[in-house]
Amino acid sequence: MTLNVRAATDTGLKRARNEDSLAYWCSDVETGRGTLMVVADGMGGSRAGEVASQLAVHAVVDSYRESSDGEPLETLHKAVETANARVHRQSLANPDLRGMGTTCTAVLVRERHAFFAHVGDSRAYVVQRNGIRQITRDHSLVAQLVQSQQITPEQARVDPRRNLVTRSVGVGQTVEIDADRLEGTLAEGDTLMLCTDGLHGLVTDEELAALIADHDLDEACNELVALARRRGGPDNITVLLARMESSPDTVTDGEPCFLPPRDAA
């Protein structure tokens, strides 16, 4: 059983630049380091958001690949800490990038076990036969308001404050990171999804699950992006899908895939 990975990112209809970034790396069978996936949504003036998100995904992948083969969750947590330090250091070194930050959602799959480390309001989900489940918790003002029952989930989707995050990578010298292990193991057909709010802010969980279940991964990525664009595409749109399959057509033992390409950072 191997993880088949596909991804797409799109500027959307209202933004001049794409400040989302994503990356994934599939190790070979012998090293057994698993498959690492990262999505980031940058924020800041000028090109700062674009720079922050690219720095973050590069740092997570580099840190994980260069680390000794220790406990997976600890290693993943450390990789996001490394991303925070790298983005923060760069923001201090360049006045044009001062104050930049980014969300960062990273998922590692090893031997059917999934681990995640997460900051911000990008999301990770798992889609299984019994439906879809969000496995990360949004670090945003509206999420806090929903949790305290000041607004409903339906109101949160249209609240003008929905883009205000309460945690981000790179803004401070340190950052609080949610890190945990997904309960149970992944079975054949189970699909992990990482996405930015340019997708999950416009498409319901039920719609996400239906599109993923009804299409192969390439088609699902394209359909999800197209649906967000049809609904106005006010933000950048990024989706990464990874499905457990018995005979996948996937990247193994190669260089990481970065979108936008690594040399654009």
Backbone as a ProteinNet text record, in pm:
[ID]
protein_1_A
[PRIMARY]
MTLNVRAATDTGLKRARNEDSLAYWCSDVETGRGTLMVVADGMGGSRAGEVASQLAVHAVVDSYRESSDGEPLETLHKAVETANARVHRQSLANPDLRGMGTTCTAVLVRERHAFFAHVGDSRAYVVQRNGIRQITRDHSLVAQLVQSQQITPEQARVDPRRNLVTRSVGVGQTVEIDADRLEGTLAEGDTLMLCTDGLHGLVTDEELAALIADHDLDEACNELVALARRRGGPDNITVLLARMESSPDTVTDGEPCFLPPRDAA
[TERTIARY]
85	0	88.6	61.6	143	51.7	106	29.6	49.7	-59.9	-58.4	-91.5	-7.7	-20	-41.1	-135.7	-159.1	-190.9	-167.5	-188.8	-214.8	-274.2	-299.1	-303.8	-257.3	-269.5	-306.1	-385.7	-440.9	-449	-421.5	-423.3	-564.3	-667	-803.3	-834.6	-946.9	-996.1	-974.2	-934.1	-926.2	-784.8	-694.9	-561.3	-464	-367.7	-267.7	-161.2	-130.4	-26.4	-78	-11.1	-43.5	50	-4.9	74.5	63.3	-2.3	-3.8	118.3	165.4	271.1	239.7	290.5	275.9	399.6	419	529.8	494.3	552.3	543.5	668.1	702.2	820.2	787.9	814.1	791.1	926.2	958.6	1086.5	1081.4	1197.5	1198.4	1161.2	1134.5	1089.4	1199.1	1324.1	1433.6	1454.5	1450.7	1472.5	1350.9	1231.9	1111.9	1076.4	1113.9	1083.4	940.2	868.4	729.1	708.7	590.1	551.9	517.5	580.2	560.6	487.8	385.6	306.7	289.4	300.6	292.4	213	127.1	54.9	71.3	93.6	111.3	41.4	-15.1	-87.4	-24.4	50.5	128.4	48.3	102.7	38.3	146.6	115.1	210.1	203.7	261.2	257.7	350.6	332.4	415.3	422.4	544.6	560.5	581.8	563.5	601	526.6	397.3	322.2	370.8	399.3	451.8	584.9	673.1	803.9	788.4	703.3	686.2	637.9	538.3	484.6	586.6	661.5	763.1	876.2	920.3	1023.4	976.6	852.2	800.4	797.5	742.1	734.1	872.5	963.5	1100.3	1166.1	1145.7	1209.1	1156.7	1025.3	969.4	1026.5	1027.7	1078.7	1228.2	1305.1	1449.6	1480.2	1411.6	1436.4	1404.8	1293.2	1256.4	1354.2	1391	1481	1620.5	1663.6	1798.6	1806.6	1693.4	1692.3	1729.3	1775.7	1794.9	1657.5	1652.4	1523.4	1474.7	1423.1	1374.5	1225.4	1164.1	1019.8	947.7	855.3	797.4	732.1	650.5	578.1	674.3	773.7	872.9	950.6	986	1060.3	977.1	848.2	759.5	739.3	720.3	706.5	830.9	947.7	1072.8	1083.5	1033.5	1039.4	957.8	842.7	762.2	827.8	890.3	968.1	1080	1145.5	1251.4	1195.9	1077.1	1012.5	984.4	935.5	907.4	1034.4	1142	1268.7	1320.1	1306.8	1360	1280.1	1148.1	1065.4	1088.4	1093.6	1113.5	1249.7	1351.7	1486.2	1491.4	1427.6	1427.4	1348.4	1240.6	1161	1239.6	1326	1408.3	1522.5	1567.6	1683.4	1647.2	1519.2	1478.1	1359.5	1378	1267.9	1142.9	1157.6	1041.7	956.9	1016.2	946.1	906.8	925.8	900.9	756	739	606.1	538.7	608.3	543.9	520.6	423.2	391.5	316.5	286.9	218.6	152.3	44.4	-6	88.7	79.4	160.9	92.8	53.9	-7.2	73.4	133.9	220.3	165.6	162.3	116.4	221.6	254.3	351	279.8	297.9	239.7	352.5	354.2	452.4	380.2	389.5	332.3	186	107.6	-36.5	-70.2	28.9	4.3	26.3	-63.9	-53.9	-27.1	62.9	99.8	84.4	47.2	34.6	91.9	139.8	181.9	121.1	66.3	-24.3	-24.3	-23.7	-37.7	-124	-228.1	-307.8	-441.6	-495.7	-630.1	-632.7	-517	-522.1	-564.8	-604	-663.3	-610.3	-621.8	-604	-730.5	-774.6	-891.3	-853.2	-935.4	-928.2	-1066.8	-1068.5	-1193.7	-1191.1	-1289.5	-1299.7	-1440.6	-1466.1	-1596.2	-1711.4	-1682.9	-1790	-1798.7	-1726.4	-1738.9	-1607.7	-1616.7	-1501.3	-1485.7	-1359.3	-1332.5	-1216.4	-1234.8	-1126.3	-1036.2	-905.9	-815	-728.8	-737.3	-669.7	-774.2	-728.9	-817.7	-774.3	-869.7	-837.6	-790	-679.5	-633.3	-676.2	-802.8	-859.5	-958.4	-987	-1081.4	-1219.3	-1267.1	-1402.2	-1411.5	-1304.3	-1305.8	-1321.7	-1255.2	-1271.2	-1413.7	-1472.6	-1609.7	-1709.6	-1685	-1771.1	-1757.4	-1634.7	-1611	-1678.2	-1679.5	-1743.6	-1892.5	-1944.5	-2086.7	-2136.8	-2045.8	-2087.2	-2141.7	-2095.8	-2151.8	-2164.8	-2246.3	-2263.8	-2161.4	-2138.4	-2049.4	-2095.5	-2226.5	-2278.8	-2245.6	-2258	-2221.5	-2071.8	-1993.4	-1847.9	-1803.7	-1877.3	-1837.5	-1847.7	-1930.5	-1948.4	-1906.9	-1854.5	-1814.1	-1697.4	-1702.9	-1594.3	-1460.2	-1459.6	-1335.8	-1277.1	-1331.8	-1293.8	-1148.9	-1083.3	-944.4	-843.7	-890.5	-800.2	-750.4	-622.5	-565.1	-507.4	-508.2	-457.5	-318.9	-274.1	-136.7	-84.4	43.8	104.2	253.6	307.7	450.3	529.8	630.2	724.1	701.6	584	556.3	633.7	643	715.6	837	919.9	1040.2	1003.9	892.4	842.3	695.2	643.2	502.3	451.5	325.6	263.4	213.4	253.6	223.3	133.3	22.4	-58.9	6.9	34.5	94.3	33.4	-5	-69.1	-63.2	-112.7	-119	-265.1	-294.9	-430.5	-464.3	-579.8	-620	-641.8	-599.7	-618.3	-517.1	-536.1	-448	-526.6	-455	-518.1	-541.4	-659	-694.5	-695.8	-699.4	-704.9	-826.1	-804	-909.8	-922	-864.6	-866.7	-786.5	-837.7	-772.9	-750.7	-627.9	-594.7	-601.8	-651.9	-656.7	-599.2	-507.4	-458.9	-506.4	-553	-599.8	-592.3	-590.9	-594.9	-739.5	-760	-897	-959.3	-879.2	-935.7	-1022	-1005.2	-1092.4	-1196.5	-1151.9	-1249.3	-1342.8	-1305.8	-1395.2	-1511.7	-1504.5	-1609.4	-1683.5	-1625.7	-1680.2	-1706.7	-1825.8	-1860.7	-1785.8	-1779.4	-1714.1	-1781.6	-1912.7	-1986.6	-1952.2	-1937.5	-1899.9	-1757.1	-1668.9	-1531.2	-1529.1	-1599.7	-1601.1	-1656.9	-1764.8	-1828.9	-1737.7	-1674.3	-1585.9	-1464.8	-1411.6	-1295.9	-1334.7	-1451.6	-1494.1	-1529.1	-1577.9	-1630.6	-1528.1	-1403	-1304.9	-1169.6	-1086.3	-947.3	-880	-758.1	-696.7	-673.4	-626	-604.3	-735.6	-839.9	-970	-1024.9	-1007.4	-1059.7	-992.5	-859.9	-789.7	-844.7	-859.5	-908.2	-1051.7	-1136.2	-1276.4	-1289.7	-1208.6	-1215.1	-1172.8	-1065.1	-1020.7	-1126.1	-1181.8	-1282.6	-1406.4	-1447.1	-1564.5	-1539.4	-1421.3	-1388.5	-1386.3	-1337.1	-1335.4	-1478.2	-1563.6	-1701.9	-1772.8	-1730.9	-1791.8	-1721.9	-1647.1	-1590	-1439.9	-1380.2	-1234.6	-1171.4	-1217.4	-1161.1	-1021.1	-977.7	-847	-772.6	-645.1	-568.9	-627.8	-616.7	-680.3	-574.3	-558.1	-457.7	-515.7	-491.5	-537.5	-430.7	-410.8	-320.5	-395.3	-399.5	-470.8	-374.1	-392	-306.1	-393.8	-394.2	-484.9	-406.4	-449.3	-391.1	-438.9	-343.3	-378.9	-283.9	-332	-250.2	-147	-177.7	-82.4	-85.7	-33.5	-44.1	58.1	29.1	123.5	171.5	279	319	467.9	511.5	651.9	718.5	829.5	904.1	1052.6	1124.9	1270.1	1316.1	1256.8	1295.2	1308.6	1332.2	1337.7	1196.1	1185.1	1052.8	988	856.9	780.4	736.9	771.3	730.7	643.4	532.9	448.9	422.2	465	546.6	682.9	754.3	882.5	979.2	1069.3	1161	1242.8	1286.9	1372.7	1296.5	1164.9	1088.2	1095.4	1147.9	1153.2	1258.1
-119.2	0	124.1	216.5	336.9	458	572.5	696.6	761.8	787.4	856.2	1003.1	1094.5	1236.4	1319.3	1411.2	1508.4	1643.5	1752.8	1885.2	1987.3	2099.1	2211.1	2339.8	2447.2	2579.2	2679.7	2779.1	2873.2	3011.4	3114	3250.3	3294.9	3235.9	3282.5	3398.6	3463.6	3565.7	3708.3	3727.8	3864.6	3906.4	3812.9	3844.7	3862.1	3953.3	3976	3867.8	3810.3	3709.2	3591.5	3478.2	3360.9	3356.9	3379.5	3376.7	3242.9	3145	3007.9	2933.1	2836.5	2745.7	2606	2505.9	2368.1	2288.8	2178.4	2089.2	1948.8	1848.1	1711.5	1634.8	1538.5	1455.6	1312.5	1219.5	1077.6	1007	951.4	882.4	746.2	685.2	550.6	448.5	326.5	222.2	184.9	184	139.4	231.9	362.7	454.9	461.8	440.8	434.8	564.1	678.6	806.9	852.2	781.1	812.7	921.4	981.3	1088.7	1211.9	1322.9	1450.2	1546.4	1615	1710.4	1837.7	1953.4	2082.3	2181	2258.4	2367.7	2492.6	2607.9	2734.1	2846.8	2940.2	3055.7	3180.6	3254.9	3367.2	3494	3582.5	3712	3816.4	3941.4	4050.4	4141.2	4258.9	4355.3	4318.7	4384.1	4363.8	4214.3	4159.2	4016	3934.9	3996.7	3930.8	3799.5	3795.1	3672.2	3559.8	3593.3	3495.3	3439.1	3528.7	3486.5	3400.3	3442.2	3369.1	3226.3	3209	3074.5	2983.7	3038.2	2956.2	2920.2	3015	2985.4	2875.3	2881.4	2785	2643.4	2625.6	2489	2433.9	2519.6	2473.1	2430.8	2511.3	2482.2	2352.2	2328.6	2205.6	2083.7	2087.4	1972.7	1953.1	2059.8	2047.9	1995.2	2049.9	2007.7	1860.1	1815	1674.9	1583	1617.5	1531.6	1524.4	1635	1639.7	1586.4	1560.1	1515	1367.8	1328.2	1186	1121.6	992.3	923.4	898.3	1004.8	993.4	971.6	1004.7	989.4	1081.9	1029.6	1109.2	1238.8	1233.9	1353.9	1461	1420.9	1516	1579.2	1498.2	1548.7	1646.1	1615.2	1703.7	1835.7	1828.9	1949.6	2036.7	1974.3	2048.1	2113.4	2048.3	2104.9	2233.4	2238.2	2360.7	2468.6	2430.5	2527.1	2587.5	2504.7	2552.8	2651.3	2622.4	2714.1	2847.6	2845	2970.3	3053	2988.4	3060	3118.2	3042.6	3089.2	3208.6	3201.6	3313.1	3436.4	3417.2	3530.3	3595.9	3515.6	3569	3650.7	3601.4	3673	3803.3	3804.4	3926.2	4034.8	3995.7	4093.4	4145	4061.4	4098.3	4190.7	4192.5	4269.9	4359.4	4490.6	4580.8	4564.2	4526.1	4507.7	4386.9	4298.2	4176.5	4178.9	4292.1	4302.2	4266.9	4178.7	4140.3	4031.2	3975	3871.5	3745.1	3667.9	3542.4	3450.9	3331.8	3235.2	3128.4	3072.2	2949.6	2836.9	2725.6	2609.7	2484	2397.2	2269.4	2158.4	2073.3	1965.8	1831.7	1735.3	1599.4	1500.3	1406.6	1301.4	1167.5	1082.6	948.4	846	759.5	651.2	522.5	423.7	291.6	299.8	373.9	388.6	474.3	529.9	619.6	763.5	853.9	994.2	1080.7	1177	1272	1412.6	1508.6	1644.1	1746.8	1857.7	1975.8	2094.7	2191.1	2287.2	2420.5	2529	2665.4	2742.9	2811.8	2897.9	2838.6	2884.3	2841	2766	2723.6	2619.3	2491.3	2389.6	2272.3	2141.5	2037.7	1899.6	1822.3	1740.1	1654.8	1510.6	1417.2	1280.2	1242.7	1184.5	1140.8	987.8	928.3	783.9	740.6	612.6	561.9	620.4	653	706.2	858.4	923	1066.7	1140.8	1269.5	1357.8	1409.2	1425.7	1477.3	1574.6	1691.6	1788.3	1744.9	1732.4	1682.7	1793.6	1914.1	2028.3	2124.6	2213.3	2313.5	2451.3	2528.7	2661.6	2752.3	2822.4	2925.9	3060.6	3093.7	3215	3275.6	3403.5	3471.7	3409.2	3381	3326.3	3186.4	3109.1	2976.8	2989.1	3088.1	3112.2	3154	3237.9	3284.1	3169.5	3077	2959.6	2871.1	2850.9	2765.5	2820.8	2953.2	3015.2	3040.7	2992.5	3000.5	3144.4	3234	3371.9	3386.5	3300.4	3293.7	3146.9	3119	2981.8	2950.5	2822.5	2787.8	2849	2857.9	2917.6	3067.2	3135.5	3277.4	3297.1	3204.6	3216.2	3216.1	3145.7	3134.1	3266.6	3358.3	3486.9	3604.7	3578	3685.2	3763.5	3896.7	3975.7	3959.2	3900.5	3879	3739.7	3664.7	3525.1	3504.6	3608.9	3594.8	3632.2	3665.1	3705	3581	3549.6	3433.9	3476.3	3384.9	3413.2	3354	3269.5	3216.8	3211.9	3243.4	3230.6	3205.2	3141.4	3108.7	3230.8	3267.5	3371.4	3507.8	3535.5	3668.2	3690.4	3587.8	3597.7	3507.4	3525.2	3442.8	3297.1	3276.2	3141.7	3135.6	3015.7	2998.5	2870.3	2872.3	2751.6	2665.9	2540.3	2448.8	2336.6	2312	2194	2075.4	1969.4	1850.4	1727	1630.9	1511	1400.7	1287.7	1170.5	1139.8	1110	1072.8	937.5	930	804.2	697.5	576.7	465.4	466	376.5	366.2	393.6	431.8	459.7	330	317	199.5	234	131.9	155.1	241.2	344.6	435.6	558.3	556.2	675	786.8	909.1	1023.7	1135	1182.7	1301.1	1423.2	1532.6	1656.8	1770	1846.4	1970.7	2082.8	2193.6	2303.2	2434.8	2543.6	2677.3	2726	2839.9	2888.4	2939.3	2957.8	2993	2882.6	2759.6	2648.9	2622	2592.9	2551	2664.2	2790	2900.5	2913.1	2844.5	2854.9	2724	2613.3	2481.1	2408.4	2352.5	2285.1	2152	2102.3	1972.7	1863.1	1866.4	1764.8	1770.3	1890.5	1904.7	1857.7	1889.4	1841.3	1688.8	1624.8	1479	1417.8	1475.3	1419.7	1429.6	1544.5	1560.8	1469.2	1451.2	1363.3	1217.9	1177.2	1038.2	1002.8	1098.9	1070.9	1084.5	1123.4	1148	1088.8	1065.2	1033.4	1160.6	1150.2	1262.5	1383.5	1361.7	1474.5	1547	1469.4	1529.8	1600.5	1539.9	1600.6	1734.5	1740.7	1868.3	1974	1937.8	2034.1	2077	1982.3	2014.4	2103.3	2078.7	2160.5	2304.2	2320.2	2455.3	2524.3	2451.6	2510	2553.7	2474.8	2510.6	2638	2649.4	2771.7	2892.9	2875.5	2986.6	3023.4	2924.3	2954.5	3031.3	3016.5	3087.5	3219.7	3267.3	3400.5	3404.7	3297.4	3289.7	3414.1	3466.8	3591.6	3576.7	3453.5	3429	3325.3	3308.6	3201.1	3066.5	2967	2837	2728.3	2650.6	2544.7	2418.7	2304	2175.7	2070.2	1982.3	1868.6	1745.7	1642.7	1518.8	1402	1311.9	1193	1074.2	973.6	858.8	729.1	646.1	513.9	423.4	372.1	287.8	168.7	61.1	-60.1	-53.9	17.8	26.7	167.4	265.9	405.3	443.6	551.8	617.8	742	729.8	837	863.3	971.9	1007.9	934.5	864.1	798	821.8	828.6	842	953.2	1069.6	1180	1307.7	1415.1	1545.8	1590.6	1673.3	1722.3	1800.5	1797	1880.7	2005.8	2123.7	2251.1	2326	2379.4	2467.3	2595.3	2712.6	2736.5	2667.5	2653.9	2585.5	2648.4	2568.4	2611.4	2732.4	2741.7	2853.2	2986	2981	3105.4	3176.4	3106.2	3164.9	3272.7
0	0	0	-91.6	-104.6	-118.3	-84.7	-91.1	-227.5	-295.7	-424.4	-400.1	-447.3	-414.6	-540.4	-534	-639.8	-575.8	-648.8	-590.1	-699.8	-658.4	-749.6	-669.4	-731.6	-669.9	-778	-740.4	-837.6	-772.9	-850.6	-796.9	-760.5	-821.3	-799.5	-891.9	-867.7	-960.1	-913.1	-788.8	-735.1	-694.3	-670.8	-622.3	-739.2	-722.2	-826.9	-827.8	-709.3	-697.1	-615.8	-632.9	-552.2	-431.5	-311.6	-189.4	-116.8	-180.2	-128.8	-181.7	-105.7	-150.2	-98.9	-168.6	-122.6	-161.9	-93	-124.4	-78.7	-147	-96.6	-137.8	-54.6	-79.3	-40.3	-130.6	-105.6	-97.6	16.9	32.9	-34.7	-50.9	-107.9	-0.4	-43.3	47.8	146.8	101.4	187.1	307	285.1	396.2	487.4	431.7	513	583.4	524.2	589.4	563	477.3	453.1	349.7	353.4	262.2	343.7	308.4	378.3	286.3	338.8	262	342	274.1	342.3	257	322	256.9	343.1	278.6	351.5	277.1	353.5	300.1	361	280.4	330.5	348.1	432.4	456.8	476.8	438.8	452.2	331.5	341.7	232.7	118.9	4.7	-113.9	-145.9	-161	-189.1	-61.6	55.6	180.8	203.7	174.1	194.6	106.4	-17.5	-111.9	-63.5	-17	32.2	157.3	249.4	374.4	350.9	264.9	243.4	176.4	81	15.5	110.7	190.2	289.6	384.1	425.4	522.3	465.7	345.3	292.7	263	215.8	192.1	322.2	427.8	555.8	615.5	608.7	663.3	592.5	459.4	383.9	408.6	402.8	424.7	564.3	665.3	802.2	821	765.8	782.4	709.8	587.5	509.7	571.6	633.3	688.7	831.2	893	1031.5	1040.7	1159.1	1185.2	1196.6	1178.1	1174.1	1316.6	1378.9	1515.4	1520.7	1633	1650.5	1553.7	1471.6	1361.9	1406.4	1512.9	1553.6	1604.2	1679.5	1729.5	1613.9	1515	1399.9	1318.1	1303	1227.6	1302.1	1432.2	1513.3	1499.8	1505.3	1492.1	1355	1250.9	1116.2	1106.5	1171.6	1169.4	1254.8	1365.4	1442.6	1358.7	1280.7	1191.4	1089.9	1036.9	942.9	1008	1131.2	1201.6	1217.8	1257.5	1277	1147.1	1037.9	909.3	856.5	866	819.1	905.7	1036.8	1127.4	1104.5	1088.9	1065.9	936.9	833.3	706.1	716.4	793.9	808.7	881.9	974.3	1045.6	959.5	866.6	784.4	669.3	629	512	549.4	551.7	590.2	505.7	378.2	291.7	332.9	412.4	452.7	599.8	665.6	808.5	841.6	940.8	984.8	903.3	805	723.7	805.9	762.6	829	734.7	781.9	697.2	784	734.5	793.3	754.1	822	783.9	835.9	744.9	780.5	715.3	798.6	749.5	795.3	705.5	737.6	690.2	777.6	747.4	757.1	655.8	658	653.2	753.7	760.5	799.2	710.3	736.8	781.5	706.5	728.6	850.4	917.9	1029.9	983.1	1022.1	982.2	1105.2	1087.6	1190.9	1133.2	1216.6	1163.8	1260.3	1203.1	1278.3	1207	1284.5	1221.9	1294.8	1214.8	1265.5	1166.3	1214.9	1126.3	1088.9	974.8	934.5	802.1	751.3	649.1	720.5	646.2	710.6	655	739	694.6	728	633.3	649.6	618.2	664.7	616.4	564.7	444.3	381.3	377.8	445.7	453.4	414.2	419.4	375.7	456.5	581.9	666.1	661.7	569.1	552.6	567.5	592.1	599.4	742	783.7	917.9	913.4	969.3	980.2	1094.9	1068.8	1172.3	1232	1178.3	1238.1	1293.5	1380.3	1440.4	1392.5	1341.9	1290.9	1404	1379.6	1472	1413.3	1436.5	1378.7	1477.1	1456.8	1543.8	1534.2	1412.5	1401.1	1460.5	1453.3	1516.2	1667.1	1725	1868.4	1901.3	1815.2	1838.2	1825.7	1731.7	1719.3	1842.8	1887	2003.3	2129.2	2141.9	2258.5	2235.5	2120.3	2086.1	2071.1	2034.3	2006.9	1865.8	1774.8	1639.8	1601.8	1500.1	1452.4	1343.8	1314.9	1202.8	1070.5	1050.7	927.8	921.4	1033.5	1038.1	1017.6	1067.6	1054.8	909	823.6	683.3	609.6	658.7	590.6	678	795.3	886	825	824.2	764.2	835.5	954.1	1028.8	1006.1	909.6	896	851.4	799.1	755.4	863.2	982.6	1089.6	1164.3	1148.4	1216.2	1350.4	1444.8	1578.9	1602	1511.5	1515	1372.3	1356.4	1224	1238.1	1139.2	1136	1092.2	1169.8	1129.9	1189.2	1243.2	1297.4	1427.8	1509.6	1635.5	1637.7	1738	1750.9	1778.1	1846.8	1871.4	1831.9	1816.9	1783	1846.5	1890.5	1944.5	1828.7	1828.5	1718.4	1770	1700.5	1728.7	1658.5	1731.4	1670.7	1734	1650.5	1703	1598.4	1639.3	1551.8	1522	1395.8	1357.7	1418.2	1484.9	1545.4	1440.2	1470.4	1378.9	1266.2	1172.3	1056.6	929	825	696.3	620.7	561.9	483.7	335.3	252	107.8	73.8	-5.7	-45.2	41.5	161.2	246.7	181.4	190.5	126.7	228.1	233.9	313.3	223.4	275.6	200.6	284.9	226.6	284.3	193.7	251.1	166.7	241.8	166	223.6	230.5	298.9	317.1	188.6	83.2	-46.2	-102.9	-50.5	-87.8	20.9	142.4	244	287.3	256.9	287.9	192.2	79.1	-23	-48.5	-2.9	-33.5	97.6	112.4	236.7	249.4	371.7	394	313.2	305.5	230.4	82	28.4	-112.7	-135.4	-42.8	-53.3	-60	32.4	39.2	-88.5	-140.5	-259.4	-381.3	-400.4	-515.7	-507	-387.6	-371.2	-395.2	-344.6	-358.7	-502.4	-579.7	-713.6	-824.9	-793.5	-899.1	-862.2	-965.7	-934.6	-885.5	-836	-766.4	-856.2	-977.9	-1069.3	-1096.9	-1127.7	-1156	-1032.2	-915.9	-793.3	-765.4	-781.2	-762.4	-855.9	-982.8	-1082.3	-1052.9	-1014.5	-986.1	-862.8	-761.9	-640.8	-668	-743	-779	-865	-960.7	-1049.5	-972.5	-872.4	-793.5	-713.4	-653.2	-578.9	-671.3	-791.5	-887.7	-929.2	-948.4	-985.9	-876.1	-754.9	-642.2	-612.2	-708.9	-699.5	-685.4	-634.8	-621.5	-563.8	-449.4	-398.1	-340	-314.6	-253.6	-337.3	-307.3	-369.5	-325.4	-412.2	-390.1	-400.8	-295.5	-296.6	-235	-300.9	-251.3	-278.2	-181.7	-195.6	-148	-231.6	-200.6	-199	-103.6	-92.7	-57.7	-145.7	-128.5	-114.3	-19.4	-3.2	-116.1	-194.7	-307.8	-313.9	-374.9	-382.1	-493.2	-602.3	-713.2	-770.8	-696.9	-740.3	-845	-912.4	-1002	-928.5	-854.1	-764.8	-771.5	-710.3	-705.8	-591.1	-616.8	-511.2	-531	-421.1	-421.8	-514.7	-506.3	-591.7	-514.5	-586.4	-524.3	-485.7	-384.1	-346.4	-460.3	-462.6	-555.5	-481.5	-535.9	-478.2	-578.1	-531.4	-612.6	-534.5	-586.7	-705.4	-695	-809.7	-807.7	-707.6	-657.7	-553.2	-592.3	-718.6	-759.3	-766.8	-741.1	-740.6	-605.9	-504.6	-370.7	-361
[MASK]
+++++++++++++++++++++++++++++++++++++++++++++++++++++++++++++++++++++++++++++++++++++++++++++++++++++++++++++++++++++++++++++++++++++++++++++++++++++++++++++++++++++++++++++++++++++++++++++++++++++++++++++++++++++++++++++++++++++++++++++++++++++++++++++++++++++++++

